Amino acid sequence: MANKRQLKKAICRACGQMAGESLMAQAATNFDNAEKWDEIVIDAALLQVSGLKKTNSKFEQRPKDFENGRAYKKARRAFFKANEKELAAMMHSETQKIVEKMNALLPKK
């Protein structure tokens, strides 16, 4: 993980692009199923909110809770790595669901 700031920007950018693509697709389909397209935009916004909340996790233990600094750093690194994997999996699965909803609303050729 780079840092929280870059991660938050990436989440905002990805969710914003999904919402934008949804609005463009809605206009391209002559605003058919407008309520469903609006639901997709709301889903993207909710995904952004939940993703940003998950980036703000804190490591609650203190260095004095460990026998030495090395053990503290190792536990802290493992905690944040596990959080990053959980966030990535959540973002991937939710993004796939949103994209599937978008594809279902697009006209078939």
Secondary structure, 3 states (H helix, E strand, C coil): CCCHHHHHHHHHHHHHHHHHHHHHHHHHCCCCCHHHHHHHHHHHHHHHHHHHHHHCCCCCCCHHHCCCHHHHHHHHHHHHHHHHHHHHHHHHHHHHHHHHHHHHHCCCC
